[in-house]
Structures are given as C-alpha cells and as structure tokens.
Amino acid sequence: MEVWVLDTYFAKLQQALMVYQPNLDPDEVEREWRPLFAVAWADFQRFVKGWSPDHWKINPYTEALTRRALAYLRK
C-alpha cells in the first residue's frame, strides 16, 4: 500500500511540477524526496504523540516508519 500511495503522490507531483515549476526536474525531485517519506512521517508522529499520545494514527506501522527514519538518519 505504501508504494502505491507514494507512486500516486509522485505521479501527481510530477504533473504539477511540469506546469508550475517547469525548470525543476521531477525525477530528481522524486529521487531526493522519496527516501524522506519515513522522516516526514516520523516528524508527524512526533507531533501526534505530543498532542494526543493515544491517537489512532500511532500504530505498529507508524512506529516502524519512525524506526526506519531513525535508521536512515544514522547513515
């Protein structure tokens, strides 16, 4: 599911970049941004845990994303 969501997001982003930012290379943007998905989600998770520690969006999947982000940042 995650791959499908990211593929859909980047396809739409590519279309928008071609219209609104034609000077940017959409493939380069995706290469730089796609690996940061887990980092962005971990930041969101940090906010949610501070705001509502029992929120339903805190679950095993999002905890795994946070661990993945931390591993990515340790590289």
VMD Tcl script that draws the C-alpha trace (Angstrom):
set ca {
  {0.00 0.00 0.00}
  {2.81 2.40 0.88}
  {4.41 2.00 -2.54}
  {1.09 2.63 -4.27}
  {0.46 5.77 -2.21}
  {3.93 7.15 -2.90}
  {3.73 6.25 -6.61}
  {0.41 8.09 -6.85}
  {1.73 11.10 -4.94}
  {4.84 11.43 -7.08}
  {2.89 10.98 -10.33}
  {0.61 13.89 -9.35}
  {3.58 15.93 -8.15}
  {5.34 15.36 -11.46}
  {2.30 16.65 -13.34}
  {2.12 19.74 -11.13}
  {5.84 20.45 -11.42}
  {5.66 20.33 -15.20}
  {3.00 23.06 -15.10}
  {4.06 25.24 -12.15}
  {7.82 24.63 -11.92}
  {8.95 23.53 -15.39}
  {12.55 24.42 -14.55}
  {12.69 21.58 -12.00}
  {13.46 18.00 -12.94}
  {10.59 15.92 -11.50}
  {12.70 12.75 -11.50}
  {15.40 14.48 -9.46}
  {12.81 15.80 -7.01}
  {11.44 12.28 -6.57}
  {14.92 10.79 -6.13}
  {15.60 13.29 -3.34}
  {12.18 13.27 -1.67}
  {11.01 9.64 -1.84}
  {13.60 8.37 0.69}
  {12.49 11.13 3.07}
  {8.91 9.84 3.40}
  {9.71 7.97 6.60}
  {11.47 11.04 8.01}
  {8.47 13.26 7.26}
  {6.13 10.72 8.83}
  {8.36 10.40 11.90}
  {8.15 14.16 12.35}
  {4.36 13.96 12.07}
  {4.36 11.08 14.56}
  {6.42 13.19 16.99}
  {3.77 15.91 16.78}
  {0.87 13.48 17.21}
  {2.47 11.81 20.24}
  {2.91 15.19 21.90}
  {-0.60 16.33 21.05}
  {-2.57 13.13 21.61}
  {-0.48 10.17 22.84}
  {-3.37 7.72 22.37}
  {-4.25 8.88 18.85}
  {-5.26 6.11 16.42}
  {-2.57 7.19 13.96}
  {0.05 5.90 16.37}
  {0.20 2.24 15.45}
  {2.72 -0.51 14.63}
  {3.08 0.71 11.03}
  {3.85 4.31 12.04}
  {6.19 3.12 14.78}
  {8.04 1.07 12.15}
  {8.24 4.13 9.89}
  {9.78 6.08 12.75}
  {12.38 3.35 13.32}
  {13.11 3.34 9.58}
  {13.57 7.13 9.65}
  {15.95 6.93 12.58}
  {18.00 4.24 10.82}
  {18.08 6.40 7.67}
  {19.29 9.42 9.65}
  {22.03 7.37 11.34}
  {23.63 6.56 7.97}
}
mol new
graphics top color blue
foreach p $ca { graphics top sphere $p radius 0.5 }
foreach p [lrange $ca 0 end-1] q [lrange $ca 1 end] { graphics top cylinder $p $q radius 0.2 }
display resetview
